[in-house]
Each structure stands twice: as structure tokens, then as C-alpha cells.
Amino acid sequence: MLDPELLERITARRAELDELEEQLAKQLAEVRAEWAELVVAERVLERVSEQLADERAQSAPMPGRAFPPRSGHLRSAPVRAARRDHLW
């Protein structure tokens, strides 16, 4: 014959485990949702970083290309390198 006290303890433990399972399932769903949000955030960051890099590359001065002076500024004369034999 089965011990009624043991059956009661087993039933109580099953109820505890059912509750724990529900809590863990809820936590797992929250973790997965946060993971999904982080994936989206990472993609947005990569896309924005690429756009900024492209904008910077497009606005960077190219070698040999002169830009007109900004309004209100005078164009300065080019600096010429001094020859070493003139420095002595």
C-alpha cells in the first residue's frame, strides 16, 4: 500500500515544479524578447555607423582637390618648403 504522506509530498513537489516551470518559461520568453531587441539595436548601430563613415568619406578632402575659401576668410598664400642650403 502507498504511503499517503509520501503521496502528499510528491503532489506538493509537483505543484512547486509546475509553478517554477511557469516562472522559467516566462523568464525565457523575456530573455528571448530582449535578445531580439539587441539584434535589432546592433543592426541599427551598424547601419548608422556605415552611413556616418560614408558621409565622412564623401566630405573628406581628396588629394589634389582645392576647396574654395569659406566666406569671410581670406585665402592664404601657399607655404613653400625652405631649402636646406638656405637654412645655414
PyMOL CGO cylinders between C-alpha atoms (Angstrom):
from pymol import cmd
from pymol.cgo import CYLINDER

trace = [
    CYLINDER, 0.00, 0.00, 0.00, 1.21, 3.52, -0.83, 0.3, 1, 1, 1, 1, 1, 1,
    CYLINDER, 1.21, 3.52, -0.83, 2.14, 5.83, 1.99, 0.3, 1, 1, 1, 1, 1, 1,
    CYLINDER, 2.14, 5.83, 1.99, -0.34, 8.77, 1.97, 0.3, 1, 1, 1, 1, 1, 1,
    CYLINDER, -0.34, 8.77, 1.97, 2.27, 11.14, 3.43, 0.3, 1, 1, 1, 1, 1, 1,
    CYLINDER, 2.27, 11.14, 3.43, 4.72, 10.36, 0.63, 0.3, 1, 1, 1, 1, 1, 1,
    CYLINDER, 4.72, 10.36, 0.63, 1.98, 10.81, -1.99, 0.3, 1, 1, 1, 1, 1, 1,
    CYLINDER, 1.98, 10.81, -1.99, 1.14, 14.20, -0.48, 0.3, 1, 1, 1, 1, 1, 1,
    CYLINDER, 1.14, 14.20, -0.48, 4.79, 15.26, -0.55, 0.3, 1, 1, 1, 1, 1, 1,
    CYLINDER, 4.79, 15.26, -0.55, 5.12, 14.14, -4.17, 0.3, 1, 1, 1, 1, 1, 1,
    CYLINDER, 5.12, 14.14, -4.17, 1.97, 16.04, -5.13, 0.3, 1, 1, 1, 1, 1, 1,
    CYLINDER, 1.97, 16.04, -5.13, 3.21, 19.17, -3.34, 0.3, 1, 1, 1, 1, 1, 1,
    CYLINDER, 3.21, 19.17, -3.34, 6.59, 18.94, -5.06, 0.3, 1, 1, 1, 1, 1, 1,
    CYLINDER, 6.59, 18.94, -5.06, 4.91, 18.55, -8.46, 0.3, 1, 1, 1, 1, 1, 1,
    CYLINDER, 4.91, 18.55, -8.46, 2.91, 21.72, -7.78, 0.3, 1, 1, 1, 1, 1, 1,
    CYLINDER, 2.91, 21.72, -7.78, 6.12, 23.56, -6.86, 0.3, 1, 1, 1, 1, 1, 1,
    CYLINDER, 6.12, 23.56, -6.86, 7.81, 22.35, -10.03, 0.3, 1, 1, 1, 1, 1, 1,
    CYLINDER, 7.81, 22.35, -10.03, 4.80, 23.36, -12.15, 0.3, 1, 1, 1, 1, 1, 1,
    CYLINDER, 4.80, 23.36, -12.15, 4.99, 26.87, -10.70, 0.3, 1, 1, 1, 1, 1, 1,
    CYLINDER, 4.99, 26.87, -10.70, 8.75, 27.02, -11.24, 0.3, 1, 1, 1, 1, 1, 1,
    CYLINDER, 8.75, 27.02, -11.24, 8.29, 25.83, -14.83, 0.3, 1, 1, 1, 1, 1, 1,
    CYLINDER, 8.29, 25.83, -14.83, 5.83, 28.66, -15.48, 0.3, 1, 1, 1, 1, 1, 1,
    CYLINDER, 5.83, 28.66, -15.48, 8.21, 31.22, -13.98, 0.3, 1, 1, 1, 1, 1, 1,
    CYLINDER, 8.21, 31.22, -13.98, 11.13, 29.91, -16.03, 0.3, 1, 1, 1, 1, 1, 1,
    CYLINDER, 11.13, 29.91, -16.03, 9.05, 29.85, -19.22, 0.3, 1, 1, 1, 1, 1, 1,
    CYLINDER, 9.05, 29.85, -19.22, 8.12, 33.49, -18.58, 0.3, 1, 1, 1, 1, 1, 1,
    CYLINDER, 8.12, 33.49, -18.58, 11.77, 34.42, -17.93, 0.3, 1, 1, 1, 1, 1, 1,
    CYLINDER, 11.77, 34.42, -17.93, 12.85, 32.59, -21.07, 0.3, 1, 1, 1, 1, 1, 1,
    CYLINDER, 12.85, 32.59, -21.07, 10.29, 34.49, -23.14, 0.3, 1, 1, 1, 1, 1, 1,
    CYLINDER, 10.29, 34.49, -23.14, 11.57, 37.78, -21.66, 0.3, 1, 1, 1, 1, 1, 1,
    CYLINDER, 11.57, 37.78, -21.66, 15.18, 36.83, -22.41, 0.3, 1, 1, 1, 1, 1, 1,
    CYLINDER, 15.18, 36.83, -22.41, 14.33, 35.91, -25.99, 0.3, 1, 1, 1, 1, 1, 1,
    CYLINDER, 14.33, 35.91, -25.99, 12.47, 39.19, -26.46, 0.3, 1, 1, 1, 1, 1, 1,
    CYLINDER, 12.47, 39.19, -26.46, 15.46, 41.13, -25.14, 0.3, 1, 1, 1, 1, 1, 1,
    CYLINDER, 15.46, 41.13, -25.14, 17.80, 39.18, -27.42, 0.3, 1, 1, 1, 1, 1, 1,
    CYLINDER, 17.80, 39.18, -27.42, 15.60, 40.14, -30.37, 0.3, 1, 1, 1, 1, 1, 1,
    CYLINDER, 15.60, 40.14, -30.37, 15.72, 43.80, -29.32, 0.3, 1, 1, 1, 1, 1, 1,
    CYLINDER, 15.72, 43.80, -29.32, 19.52, 43.66, -29.03, 0.3, 1, 1, 1, 1, 1, 1,
    CYLINDER, 19.52, 43.66, -29.03, 19.82, 42.14, -32.50, 0.3, 1, 1, 1, 1, 1, 1,
    CYLINDER, 19.82, 42.14, -32.50, 17.74, 44.99, -33.92, 0.3, 1, 1, 1, 1, 1, 1,
    CYLINDER, 17.74, 44.99, -33.92, 19.75, 47.58, -31.97, 0.3, 1, 1, 1, 1, 1, 1,
    CYLINDER, 19.75, 47.58, -31.97, 23.01, 46.08, -33.26, 0.3, 1, 1, 1, 1, 1, 1,
    CYLINDER, 23.01, 46.08, -33.26, 21.76, 46.20, -36.85, 0.3, 1, 1, 1, 1, 1, 1,
    CYLINDER, 21.76, 46.20, -36.85, 20.71, 49.82, -36.46, 0.3, 1, 1, 1, 1, 1, 1,
    CYLINDER, 20.71, 49.82, -36.46, 24.09, 50.71, -34.94, 0.3, 1, 1, 1, 1, 1, 1,
    CYLINDER, 24.09, 50.71, -34.94, 25.93, 49.02, -37.81, 0.3, 1, 1, 1, 1, 1, 1,
    CYLINDER, 25.93, 49.02, -37.81, 23.77, 50.76, -40.41, 0.3, 1, 1, 1, 1, 1, 1,
    CYLINDER, 23.77, 50.76, -40.41, 24.17, 54.19, -38.80, 0.3, 1, 1, 1, 1, 1, 1,
    CYLINDER, 24.17, 54.19, -38.80, 27.93, 53.65, -38.40, 0.3, 1, 1, 1, 1, 1, 1,
    CYLINDER, 27.93, 53.65, -38.40, 28.23, 52.73, -42.07, 0.3, 1, 1, 1, 1, 1, 1,
    CYLINDER, 28.23, 52.73, -42.07, 26.21, 55.79, -43.09, 0.3, 1, 1, 1, 1, 1, 1,
    CYLINDER, 26.21, 55.79, -43.09, 28.40, 58.06, -40.95, 0.3, 1, 1, 1, 1, 1, 1,
    CYLINDER, 28.40, 58.06, -40.95, 31.55, 56.52, -42.39, 0.3, 1, 1, 1, 1, 1, 1,
    CYLINDER, 31.55, 56.52, -42.39, 30.21, 57.04, -45.92, 0.3, 1, 1, 1, 1, 1, 1,
    CYLINDER, 30.21, 57.04, -45.92, 29.29, 60.65, -45.16, 0.3, 1, 1, 1, 1, 1, 1,
    CYLINDER, 29.29, 60.65, -45.16, 32.71, 61.32, -43.68, 0.3, 1, 1, 1, 1, 1, 1,
    CYLINDER, 32.71, 61.32, -43.68, 34.42, 59.72, -46.66, 0.3, 1, 1, 1, 1, 1, 1,
    CYLINDER, 34.42, 59.72, -46.66, 32.37, 61.83, -49.07, 0.3, 1, 1, 1, 1, 1, 1,
    CYLINDER, 32.37, 61.83, -49.07, 33.08, 65.05, -47.19, 0.3, 1, 1, 1, 1, 1, 1,
    CYLINDER, 33.08, 65.05, -47.19, 36.79, 64.38, -46.66, 0.3, 1, 1, 1, 1, 1, 1,
    CYLINDER, 36.79, 64.38, -46.66, 39.10, 66.43, -48.87, 0.3, 1, 1, 1, 1, 1, 1,
    CYLINDER, 39.10, 66.43, -48.87, 40.54, 64.47, -51.74, 0.3, 1, 1, 1, 1, 1, 1,
    CYLINDER, 40.54, 64.47, -51.74, 44.27, 64.80, -52.54, 0.3, 1, 1, 1, 1, 1, 1,
    CYLINDER, 44.27, 64.80, -52.54, 44.86, 67.42, -55.22, 0.3, 1, 1, 1, 1, 1, 1,
    CYLINDER, 44.86, 67.42, -55.22, 41.40, 68.92, -54.87, 0.3, 1, 1, 1, 1, 1, 1,
    CYLINDER, 41.40, 68.92, -54.87, 41.24, 72.52, -53.69, 0.3, 1, 1, 1, 1, 1, 1,
    CYLINDER, 41.24, 72.52, -53.69, 38.25, 73.85, -51.83, 0.3, 1, 1, 1, 1, 1, 1,
    CYLINDER, 38.25, 73.85, -51.83, 37.18, 77.49, -52.22, 0.3, 1, 1, 1, 1, 1, 1,
    CYLINDER, 37.18, 77.49, -52.22, 37.77, 79.65, -49.16, 0.3, 1, 1, 1, 1, 1, 1,
    CYLINDER, 37.77, 79.65, -49.16, 34.93, 79.95, -46.71, 0.3, 1, 1, 1, 1, 1, 1,
    CYLINDER, 34.93, 79.95, -46.71, 33.04, 83.21, -46.81, 0.3, 1, 1, 1, 1, 1, 1,
    CYLINDER, 33.04, 83.21, -46.81, 34.65, 85.83, -44.62, 0.3, 1, 1, 1, 1, 1, 1,
    CYLINDER, 34.65, 85.83, -44.62, 38.07, 84.17, -44.75, 0.3, 1, 1, 1, 1, 1, 1,
    CYLINDER, 38.07, 84.17, -44.75, 40.95, 85.28, -46.87, 0.3, 1, 1, 1, 1, 1, 1,
    CYLINDER, 40.95, 85.28, -46.87, 42.77, 82.78, -48.94, 0.3, 1, 1, 1, 1, 1, 1,
    CYLINDER, 42.77, 82.78, -48.94, 46.26, 82.38, -47.57, 0.3, 1, 1, 1, 1, 1, 1,
    CYLINDER, 46.26, 82.38, -47.57, 49.30, 82.11, -49.75, 0.3, 1, 1, 1, 1, 1, 1,
    CYLINDER, 49.30, 82.11, -49.75, 50.70, 78.58, -50.13, 0.3, 1, 1, 1, 1, 1, 1,
    CYLINDER, 50.70, 78.58, -50.13, 53.50, 77.70, -47.78, 0.3, 1, 1, 1, 1, 1, 1,
    CYLINDER, 53.50, 77.70, -47.78, 56.68, 76.79, -49.59, 0.3, 1, 1, 1, 1, 1, 1,
    CYLINDER, 56.68, 76.79, -49.59, 59.16, 74.43, -48.08, 0.3, 1, 1, 1, 1, 1, 1,
    CYLINDER, 59.16, 74.43, -48.08, 62.52, 76.06, -47.30, 0.3, 1, 1, 1, 1, 1, 1,
    CYLINDER, 62.52, 76.06, -47.30, 65.54, 74.56, -48.97, 0.3, 1, 1, 1, 1, 1, 1,
    CYLINDER, 65.54, 74.56, -48.97, 68.09, 73.19, -46.55, 0.3, 1, 1, 1, 1, 1, 1,
    CYLINDER, 68.09, 73.19, -46.55, 71.02, 75.04, -48.08, 0.3, 1, 1, 1, 1, 1, 1,
    CYLINDER, 71.02, 75.04, -48.08, 69.27, 78.36, -47.31, 0.3, 1, 1, 1, 1, 1, 1,
    CYLINDER, 69.27, 78.36, -47.31, 68.98, 77.49, -43.63, 0.3, 1, 1, 1, 1, 1, 1,
    CYLINDER, 68.98, 77.49, -43.63, 72.77, 77.52, -42.99, 0.3, 1, 1, 1, 1, 1, 1,
]
cmd.load_cgo(trace, "trace")
